[in-house]
Amino acid sequence: MTNATLAEVQALTPKTLGGIKSVAKSLKRLTAQKHTACLDIAARQGGFANWGDALNRMSKERP
């Protein structure tokens, strides 16, 4: 996601933990937000309540 704009990053819909982390990292670079806040924002973009919810739900799906 090198050289992505904030609008491009906000339009993403991450569906994996790695995807959420990647979006959060990009958001962190583009905004003055803390990394934990960016993880929550990215998780919400992926349809989760927050980072903890994404982590819990994705961890339960692993065999």
Residue pairs with C-beta under 8 A, 6 or more apart in sequence:
1 8
1 9
1 22
1 23
1 25
1 26
4 26
4 30
5 30
6 27
6 30
6 31
9 23
9 26
9 27
9 30
10 45
12 19
12 23
12 45
13 45
13 46
13 47
14 20
14 22
14 23
14 42
14 43
14 45
14 46
15 46
15 47
16 58
17 54
17 55
17 58
19 42
19 46
20 39
20 42
20 43
20 46
20 48
20 51
20 54
21 39
21 42
23 38
23 42
23 45
23 46
24 35
24 38
24 39
24 41
24 42
24 51
25 35
25 38
27 33
27 38
27 41
27 42
28 34
28 35
28 38
31 38
33 41
36 51
39 51
40 50
40 51
42 51
43 49
43 50
43 51
43 53
43 54
44 50
46 54
48 54
48 57
